């Protein structure tokens, strides 16, 4: 486990994708899951351990915090600040359970890294225990883990990206028709956080294989990810994603059957969200989804009503010059 802070430039504006250029590091925040970058089998403390033993363990492992657990059941978290507090109190002999933070904020293995970064930014904490779908402790995540994970992924896909782009890079050039397009469809289930982000990741990879530049694929991937999470969080019954790829543009649509958006102008305000408290505790509902989409695409059209649900159309125009900066 790395216990240092990540490079602030590497992930600047990652959570709101405000820049017109999306870097590969930013894209990976939407592609990688927390389970892929976290430290597995983290150092843990017993609640009955003394603070002096915890201090020695921190020193031996060169860490500044650790989960407190019994088996795979998370009980709390202890930080270096808690150790300092026990030293100040002159009670270094007391049990870890006395100084630990119970019921700490946690992350899920199946969530995307970008959701973890939002929680880092919101709380200011340096580490979070990571739980699996059964709520068992399986890892810990620091900003350093995120940095290491992203750098490893960038190393792995440097050559792979070049290999997959040549396939069908001129798919439409030898096809003669009045209108040529490829359509992809994905069904998205409500509250399916376990699979959240899978569809958008597949769409991004498909675009690369069809010859889209990495920058176009990244922007589309982020826009569709935000739309996908909105279908998971805000709909009655989930919805559908439809992507149409043509030689001159990519059209991405997300639609559902309700409950609709009451005030579209307010929904476009940064930070405005109707997400429930339960959803917010999972790290979602920051109120930046539609703003992020609008920043990534060339055109966004949003129609919504209580009767017919919501229909979001996102368009990315393709440049004739394929040498766009990576």
C-alpha positions as CSV (number, residue, x, y, z in Angstrom):
1,X,0.0,0.0,0.0
2,X,1.3,3.4,-0.9
3,X,0.5,6.1,1.7
4,X,1.4,9.3,-0.1
5,X,-0.8,11.8,-1.9
6,X,-1.4,11.5,-5.6
7,X,0.0,14.0,-8.1
8,X,-2.4,16.9,-8.0
9,X,-1.9,17.6,-11.7
10,X,-2.6,14.0,-12.7
11,X,-6.2,14.1,-11.6
12,X,-7.0,17.8,-11.7
13,X,-10.7,18.4,-12.6
14,X,-11.2,14.6,-12.9
15,X,-14.5,14.7,-11.1
16,X,-16.1,17.4,-13.2
17,X,-14.3,16.8,-16.5
18,X,-14.4,20.6,-17.1
19,X,-11.4,20.8,-19.4
20,X,-12.0,20.5,-23.2
21,X,-9.1,18.0,-23.4
22,X,-9.5,14.7,-21.5
23,X,-6.2,13.0,-20.6
24,X,-5.8,9.3,-20.5
25,X,-5.3,9.5,-16.7
26,X,-8.6,11.2,-16.4
27,X,-10.3,8.7,-18.6
28,X,-9.0,5.8,-16.5
29,X,-10.7,7.3,-13.5
30,X,-14.0,6.4,-15.2
31,X,-12.7,3.1,-16.5
32,X,-10.9,1.4,-13.6
33,X,-12.8,0.1,-10.6
34,X,-11.7,0.7,-7.0
35,X,-11.1,-3.1,-6.7
36,X,-8.5,-2.9,-9.5
37,X,-6.3,-0.3,-7.8
38,X,-6.8,-0.8,-4.0
39,X,-4.4,-2.5,-1.7
40,X,-5.6,-6.0,-1.0
41,X,-5.1,-7.8,2.3
42,X,-4.3,-4.5,4.1
43,X,-2.7,-4.3,7.5
44,X,-5.4,-4.4,10.1
45,X,-5.7,-3.8,13.8
46,X,-7.5,-5.7,16.4
47,X,-9.9,-3.6,18.6
48,X,-8.1,-5.1,21.7
49,X,-4.7,-4.1,20.6
50,X,-3.0,-1.4,22.6
51,X,-2.2,1.9,21.1
52,X,1.5,1.4,21.6
53,X,1.3,-1.8,19.6
54,X,-0.6,0.0,16.9
55,X,2.2,2.7,16.9
56,X,4.9,0.0,16.4
57,X,2.8,-1.6,13.6
58,X,2.5,1.7,11.8
59,X,6.2,2.3,12.1
60,X,7.1,-1.2,10.9
61,X,4.8,-1.1,7.9
62,X,5.5,2.7,7.2
63,X,1.7,3.5,7.1
64,X,-0.3,6.3,8.7
65,X,-3.6,4.6,9.1
66,X,-5.3,1.1,9.1
67,X,-8.7,-0.5,9.4
68,X,-9.8,-2.0,12.7
69,X,-11.5,-5.4,12.1
70,X,-12.4,-8.7,13.5
71,X,-11.9,-11.1,10.6
72,X,-13.5,-9.6,7.6
73,X,-15.9,-7.4,9.7
74,X,-14.9,-3.8,9.7
75,X,-15.3,-2.1,13.1
76,X,-13.5,1.2,12.5
77,X,-10.3,2.9,11.4
78,X,-7.3,4.3,13.2
79,X,-5.1,7.1,11.9
80,X,-1.8,8.6,13.0
81,X,-3.8,11.5,14.3
82,X,-5.5,9.1,16.8
83,X,-2.1,7.9,17.9
84,X,-1.0,11.5,18.5
85,X,-4.1,12.1,20.5
86,X,-3.4,9.0,22.7
87,X,0.1,10.2,23.3
88,X,-1.1,13.7,24.2
89,X,-3.6,12.1,26.7
90,X,-0.8,10.0,28.1
91,X,-2.9,6.9,27.4
92,X,-0.8,5.0,24.9
93,X,-1.6,1.9,26.9
94,X,-5.4,2.1,26.1
95,X,-7.0,-0.2,23.6
96,X,-7.4,0.7,19.9
97,X,-11.2,0.5,20.2
98,X,-11.1,3.6,22.5
99,X,-9.4,5.9,20.0
100,X,-10.6,4.4,16.6
101,X,-13.3,6.1,14.5
102,X,-16.2,3.7,14.4
103,X,-18.4,3.2,11.3
104,X,-16.0,4.9,9.0
105,X,-16.8,6.1,5.4
106,X,-16.2,3.1,3.1
107,X,-15.8,2.5,-0.6
108,X,-17.0,-0.4,-2.8
109,X,-14.8,-2.6,-4.9
110,X,-17.2,-2.3,-7.9
111,X,-17.4,1.5,-8.1
112,X,-15.3,3.5,-10.5
113,X,-12.1,5.2,-9.3
114,X,-13.7,8.6,-10.2
115,X,-16.3,8.1,-7.4
116,X,-13.5,7.4,-4.9
117,X,-11.8,10.7,-5.9
118,X,-15.0,12.6,-5.3
119,X,-15.1,11.1,-1.8
120,X,-11.5,12.0,-1.2
121,X,-12.2,15.6,-2.3
122,X,-15.4,15.8,-0.3
123,X,-14.1,14.5,3.0
124,X,-10.4,15.4,2.9
125,X,-9.6,11.9,4.4
126,X,-6.4,10.1,3.3
127,X,-7.6,6.5,3.2
128,X,-10.8,4.5,3.0
129,X,-11.6,0.8,3.8
130,X,-12.9,-1.0,0.8
131,X,-15.8,-3.5,1.1
132,X,-17.0,-6.1,-1.4
133,X,-20.6,-6.7,-2.4
134,X,-21.1,-8.8,0.8
135,X,-19.9,-5.8,2.9
136,X,-16.7,-7.7,3.9
137,X,-13.4,-5.8,4.3
138,X,-11.2,-6.7,1.3
139,X,-8.8,-3.7,0.9
140,X,-7.9,-0.1,1.6
141,X,-7.5,2.8,-0.8
142,X,-5.3,5.8,-0.6
143,X,-4.6,8.5,-3.2
144,X,-1.2,6.9,-3.7
145,X,-3.0,3.6,-4.6
146,X,-5.0,5.5,-7.3
147,X,-1.9,7.0,-8.7
148,X,0.0,3.7,-8.9
149,X,-3.1,1.9,-10.4
150,X,-3.5,4.5,-13.1
151,X,0.2,4.5,-14.0
152,X,0.2,0.7,-14.2
153,X,-2.9,0.8,-16.5
154,X,-1.3,3.4,-18.7
155,X,1.8,1.3,-19.1
156,X,-0.3,-1.8,-20.0
157,X,-2.4,-0.2,-22.6
158,X,0.2,2.0,-24.3
159,X,0.9,-0.5,-27.1
160,X,-2.5,-2.2,-26.9
161,X,-4.2,1.0,-27.9
162,X,-2.2,1.2,-31.1
163,X,-3.0,-2.5,-31.9
164,X,-6.7,-2.2,-31.6
165,X,-7.1,1.1,-33.4
166,X,-6.0,-0.3,-36.8
167,X,-9.0,-2.7,-36.9
168,X,-11.8,-1.2,-38.9
169,X,-10.1,2.2,-38.7
170,X,-11.6,3.0,-42.1
171,X,-14.8,0.9,-41.6
172,X,-17.1,3.2,-43.6
173,X,-14.8,4.3,-46.4
174,X,-15.4,1.4,-48.7
175,X,-19.2,1.1,-48.0
176,X,-21.4,2.9,-50.5
177,X,-25.0,3.8,-49.2
178,X,-27.2,6.8,-48.7
179,X,-26.6,6.5,-45.0
180,X,-24.2,4.2,-43.2
181,X,-24.3,3.7,-39.4
182,X,-23.6,1.2,-36.7
183,X,-26.0,1.1,-33.7
184,X,-25.2,-0.2,-30.2
185,X,-27.8,-0.7,-27.5
186,X,-27.5,-1.4,-23.8
187,X,-30.2,-2.0,-21.2
188,X,-29.4,-0.3,-17.8
189,X,-31.1,-1.5,-14.6
190,X,-32.1,0.8,-11.8
191,X,-29.9,0.6,-8.6
192,X,-27.5,-1.7,-10.3
193,X,-24.4,0.0,-8.9
194,X,-22.5,-3.3,-9.1
195,X,-22.4,-3.1,-12.9
196,X,-22.4,0.7,-13.1
197,X,-19.9,2.0,-15.7
198,X,-19.7,-1.3,-17.6
199,X,-21.8,-0.1,-20.6
200,X,-19.9,3.1,-21.0
201,X,-16.6,1.3,-20.8
202,X,-17.7,-1.1,-23.5
203,X,-18.9,1.8,-25.7
204,X,-15.6,3.6,-25.3
205,X,-13.6,0.5,-26.3
206,X,-16.0,-0.1,-29.3
207,X,-15.3,3.4,-30.5
208,X,-11.6,2.9,-30.4
209,X,-11.9,-0.3,-32.4
210,X,-14.0,1.6,-35.0
211,X,-11.1,4.1,-35.4
212,X,-12.2,7.0,-33.2
213,X,-9.3,9.0,-31.8
214,X,-8.5,8.3,-28.2
215,X,-9.6,11.9,-27.3
216,X,-13.0,11.4,-29.0
217,X,-13.5,8.0,-27.3
218,X,-12.6,9.5,-23.9
219,X,-15.0,12.3,-24.1
220,X,-17.8,10.0,-25.3
221,X,-16.9,7.5,-22.5
222,X,-17.3,10.1,-19.8
223,X,-20.5,11.5,-21.2
224,X,-22.1,8.1,-21.5
225,X,-20.9,7.1,-18.0
226,X,-22.7,10.1,-16.5
227,X,-25.8,9.2,-18.4
228,X,-25.6,5.6,-17.4
229,X,-25.3,6.5,-13.7
230,X,-28.3,8.8,-14.0
231,X,-30.3,5.9,-15.3
232,X,-29.2,3.8,-12.4
233,X,-29.8,6.5,-9.7
234,X,-32.7,8.6,-10.9
235,X,-35.2,6.5,-12.9
236,X,-38.2,4.3,-11.9
237,X,-37.2,1.2,-13.8
238,X,-33.7,1.9,-15.4
239,X,-33.5,2.7,-19.1
240,X,-31.5,2.3,-22.3
241,X,-28.4,3.6,-23.9
242,X,-28.3,3.9,-27.7
243,X,-25.2,4.8,-29.6
244,X,-25.2,5.4,-33.4
245,X,-21.8,5.7,-35.1
246,X,-21.7,7.4,-38.5
247,X,-18.8,8.6,-40.6
248,X,-19.3,12.2,-39.5
249,X,-20.7,12.0,-36.0
250,X,-21.5,9.9,-33.0
251,X,-25.0,10.2,-31.5
252,X,-25.5,8.9,-27.9
253,X,-28.9,8.6,-26.4
254,X,-30.2,7.8,-22.9
255,X,-33.9,7.3,-22.3
256,X,-36.2,6.1,-19.6
257,X,-39.9,6.0,-18.6
258,X,-39.8,8.3,-15.6
259,X,-40.1,10.0,-13.2
260,X,-38.9,12.9,-15.4
261,X,-37.0,16.0,-14.5
262,X,-39.1,18.7,-12.9
263,X,-36.9,21.7,-13.6
264,X,-34.3,21.1,-16.4
265,X,-32.6,24.5,-15.9
266,X,-32.1,23.8,-12.2
267,X,-30.9,20.3,-13.0
268,X,-28.1,21.9,-15.1
269,X,-26.9,23.9,-12.1
270,X,-23.5,22.5,-10.8
271,X,-24.0,20.8,-7.5
272,X,-27.8,20.4,-7.8
273,X,-29.0,16.8,-7.1
274,X,-32.2,15.0,-6.2
275,X,-30.3,11.9,-5.2
276,X,-31.4,10.2,-2.0
277,X,-29.3,10.2,1.2
278,X,-28.7,6.4,0.6
279,X,-27.3,7.1,-2.8
280,X,-25.1,10.0,-1.5
281,X,-23.6,7.7,1.1
282,X,-22.4,5.5,-1.7
283,X,-20.5,8.4,-3.1
284,X,-22.9,9.4,-5.9
285,X,-25.3,12.2,-6.5
286,X,-22.8,15.1,-6.6
287,X,-24.9,17.0,-9.0
288,X,-22.3,17.2,-11.7
289,X,-23.6,14.6,-14.2
290,X,-25.4,16.8,-16.7
291,X,-22.7,19.5,-16.4
292,X,-20.0,16.9,-17.2
293,X,-21.9,15.7,-20.2
294,X,-22.4,19.2,-21.5
295,X,-18.6,19.8,-21.2
296,X,-17.7,16.7,-23.1
297,X,-20.0,16.7,-26.2
298,X,-20.6,19.1,-29.0
299,X,-24.3,19.2,-28.5
300,X,-26.7,18.1,-25.7
301,X,-30.5,18.0,-26.0
302,X,-32.5,17.1,-22.9
303,X,-36.3,16.5,-23.0
304,X,-38.1,15.4,-20.0
305,X,-41.6,15.2,-18.5
306,X,-43.4,13.2,-15.8
307,X,-45.6,11.5,-18.4
308,X,-43.0,10.4,-20.9
309,X,-39.8,10.2,-18.9
310,X,-36.4,11.6,-19.9
311,X,-34.7,11.5,-23.3
312,X,-31.1,12.8,-23.4
313,X,-29.3,13.1,-26.8
314,X,-25.6,13.8,-26.9
315,X,-23.8,14.4,-30.2
316,X,-20.0,14.3,-31.0
317,X,-19.0,15.6,-34.4
318,X,-16.1,13.8,-36.0
319,X,-13.3,15.7,-37.6
320,X,-12.0,14.7,-41.0
321,X,-8.4,15.0,-39.7
322,X,-7.7,11.8,-37.7
323,X,-4.4,13.2,-36.4
324,X,-6.1,14.9,-33.4
325,X,-3.8,15.2,-30.4
326,X,-3.9,12.2,-28.1
